[in-house]
Amino acid sequence: MTTAQGTTAHPSDDLSRSVIVVGAGPTGLLLAGDLAEAGVPVTLVEKRPHGISNLSRALVVHARTMEQLDARGLADELAETGRRLRSFRLFGGLSLELGSLPTRFPYILVVPQYEVERLLERRAVGAGVRFAYGTEVTGLVQDADGVTVEVATPGGGESLRAAYVVGTDGAHSAVRELVGLPFPGRSAIRSLVLADVRLAEETGSALAVDAGPEGFALVAPFGDGYHRVTGWRRGDDRPDSDPVSLDEVREVVRSALGTDFGMHDPRWMSRFHSDERQVPAYRVGRVLLAGDAAHVHSPAGGQGMNTGLQDAANLGWKLAAVLNGHAGEPLLDTYHAERHPVGRMVLLVSGTMLRGALAHGPVSRALRTVMLATAGRVAPAWRRGAAMVTGIGIRYRRPRGAHRTVGARVPDVPLAGGRRLYEALRGGRFVLLAPAGLAVGSAADGRGGRLVVERWSAPRGTAVLVRPDGYVAWAAETATVERVREALDTHVG
Ligand SMILES: Cc1cc2nc3c(=O)[nH]c(=O)nc-3n(C[C@H](O)[C@H](O)[C@H](O)COP(=O)(O)OP(=O)(O)OC[C@H]3O[C@@H](n4cnc5c(N)ncnc54)[C@H](O)[C@@H]3O)c2cc1C
């Protein structure tokens, strides 16, 4: 279909329902897969040629991300490819335990980012996402009906059109710049060295991390014989383009951990810098931003990819509901309202962790040790911290007058018939958790593709409507069919 300003991303697309996602990193892959599974025509535009991998940056997948992957049938397969760490050692010999986190995934999974992308790409292809590799977005104009995107391809320039565009094109987002959004913030750390190496000696702890006056280092096992080494040395301020040698990595690690574990055979080495920045608006009309395009921060706490994947999980079902005519456009504003504060919190947490690791001088380092030791002894403080870093403690704001659980993450509760909630969420549907004895049949009628009704052993006869991303949309104790119908009309459409 040709319009005044360009062609839809695919000839068979209905312009009023189509989406262009820009950037096939983890955020774009998850989002595009969710949209396509919901029947939305989606084109994923990526400037890299097909087969050229994104960089292997992230190494940690947290519990809430595993839950989101579980809701897409991917978590168990990913867990098989990585190494599960239920506890790890922090600065000053403090050990952090994750084994008692209230989730099916009480660990951090150490796995290269490309493994996460491989699974998400396979799912997106299966769901019908059209990939346009070797295609770089260079221009963008929006009007009342849609967005026209200019792209450069090996065959020359083209213009594509869709109802919405989502920029998941990373820290240097062209989409962000083209809609004129600033990216305020500051530099966090420079000359961070990364390497994937083999070790001749055991590290003694699954994940070795420590910081001395001269810098810090972290050594984590991928489970395939290689370890990811990340390190930084005070006063070593070099540009990213400066080549990294194995000797340099050895020295950085020795100065923080006292040994280099006999590292050898690097398969990849790189130098990075990172900033702390966040865009002030996640939505400008028909253009939305997610992942590193919306927020960047230091790698401390392993939050970047995890936060981007949670952005995508929050946005996907909302955009699909609007495009499929089941919700009005204001639902899209809740994406910014819910995810911007989370991005801000992540910047704060990772910044605090980074500054803790960089603490210089005996007084600040002693303070860091005391603070960590205190937090480690105060169970509620530690549990809260672990819940935020792993994502399972994140909740969205509850509207005034709503049930106290609205906006909270729903744990993977068992359902009648032996299934689990996160299995029932597969397919991007709402799940109504109904107590036995509440005949909701007529209220649920006609919403088949968007809603599944499940029975659970409900505390106080509570009915809960779970959003496709696993948060409470609505809940009522001693619910009636009329109240359920009203809730379904409001939230499921
Ligand atoms: C050293 C380091 C360690 C890290 N460790 C962790 C960790 O343990 N856990 C964690 O969660 N995160 C970690 N991160 C962060 C994580 O790597 C990023 O947050 C994540 O890659 C962001 O995903 P994304 O999909 O938003 O963007 P990206 O992965 O950057 O993907 C953006 C995509 O857009 C494409 N693109 C860019 N511009 C255009 C354009 N104009 N047109 C078309 N395509 C375009 C790019 O080619 C790219 O494929 C780490 C980062 C670093 C640097």
The ligand as a Gaussian input file, in Angstrom:
#p B3LYP/6-31G(d) Opt

LIG

0 1
 C       30.249000      -3.866000      29.965000
 C       28.778000      -4.045000      29.975000
 C       28.228000      -5.062000      30.756000
 C       26.845000      -5.192000      30.829000
 N       26.304000      -6.166000      31.628000
 C       24.966000      -6.264000      31.749000
 C       24.364000      -7.296000      32.546000
 O       25.037000      -8.135000      33.139000
 N       23.002000      -7.354000      32.617000
 C       22.221000      -6.454000      31.932000
 O       20.989000      -6.526000      32.055000
 N       22.761000      -5.511000      31.135000
 C       24.105000      -5.380000      31.011000
 N       24.646000      -4.446000      30.184000
 C       23.776000      -3.556000      29.411000
 C       23.187000      -4.245000      28.160000
 O       24.209000      -4.749000      27.331000
 C       22.319000      -3.238000      27.394000
 O       21.491000      -2.579000      28.323000
 C       21.444000      -3.920000      26.327000
 O       22.194000      -4.379000      25.237000
 C       20.392000      -2.936000      25.797000
 O       19.583000      -3.591000      24.871000
 P       18.776000      -2.757000      23.780000
 O       18.066000      -3.785000      22.962000
 O       17.967000      -1.709000      24.446000
 O       19.893000      -2.005000      22.907000
 P       21.112000      -2.611000      22.079000
 O       21.496000      -3.961000      22.568000
 O       22.155000      -1.551000      22.051000
 O       20.524000      -2.812000      20.608000
 C       20.248000      -1.717000      19.758000
 C       20.190000      -2.227000      18.325000
 O       19.782000      -1.141000      17.484000
 C       20.554000      -1.147000      16.299000
 N       20.546000       0.221000      15.759000
 C       21.160000       1.317000      16.274000
 N       20.890000       2.408000      15.547000
 C       20.091000       2.010000      14.525000
 C       19.468000       2.682000      13.435000
 N       19.624000       4.007000      13.230000
 N       18.719000       1.969000      12.563000
 C       18.543000       0.625000      12.738000
 N       19.110000      -0.062000      13.773000
 C       19.863000       0.613000      14.653000
 C       21.929000      -1.632000      16.755000
 O       22.684000      -2.167000      15.691000
 C       21.552000      -2.685000      17.802000
 O       21.409000      -3.974000      17.231000
 C       26.021000      -4.300000      30.082000
 C       26.599000      -3.323000      29.268000
 C       27.962000      -3.181000      29.213000
 C       28.551000      -2.118000      28.348000

